[in-house]
Amino acid sequence: MKDISAGRSLYPATSPWPPIACGIAVILLALVLAGVVGAIVDRYPFAIDRTIIEGLRQWAGPAGLRGAAVNLTSLGSVAVLTLVVVGVAGLLFVQRLWLTALTTILACWSGGWAVTLVKSHVARPRPDLVPHWVDVVNTSFPSGHAAGSATVYLTMAALASEVVRGRAARRYILAVAVLLVGAIGVSRVYLGVHWPTDVLAGWCFGTLWALGWWIATAGARRSLARALPETERPNAGG
């Protein structure tokens, strides 16, 4: 069985080359913007960063919120994201969706590598305004949890939307992924380990990175679908 998982491509081109070029451009844009914005916020910090962190810590929230935030933030950890990617990629391999499986692995792995590269280049210190409620080991910009969760969970939502029929169901899946990514990012600020601009940059980077990879492979997936007999092509309806 050939990889025809993108019956509803985000880029309805007849040739694989336009979406590949477009996808690469989006990926490069994500990397360049992360580096440029990181240099700006490190050199010219925003007052709103300090205000939000101090305000959240003074508020603290209801009892149990701290524990919930610690549990929630773990969903954006390297260990959890790796398990999600391995599990989903394994399922795709079992179904012989080779291209989609490899794209998922490469997109998520390269996204993590790019975040590490930007972190080492910008080297923005972690917030020191309040005690950290979880342990951290590297620099602050961009938020790896925000970027990683955006890359992985939005990619998973895109995959799921291709096998689920019905516009309402696809919108629901996307909404859940967006809410999860948003909550993970907010938890990083609430726990005092990231500046809000770190999280915002992570969200933007991860979203652009996932989108760029998805667009870059859209043409190849559509070409594979067109190569199949008409009776074996995926139903693009719903």
Buried (B, 14 or more C-beta within 10 A) or exposed (E): EBBBBBBBBEBEBEEBEBBBEBBBEBBEBBBEBBBEBBBEBBEEEEEEBBEBBBEBBEEEEEEEBBEBBBEBBBBBBEEBBBEBBEEBBEEBBEBEBBBBBBBBBEBBEBBBEBBEEBBEBBEBEBBEEBEEBBEBEEBBBBBBBBBBBBBBBBBBBBBBBBEBEEEEEBEBBBEEBBEBBBBBBBBBBBBBBBBBBBBBBBBBBBBBBBBBBBBBBBBBBBBBBEEEEEEEEBEEEE
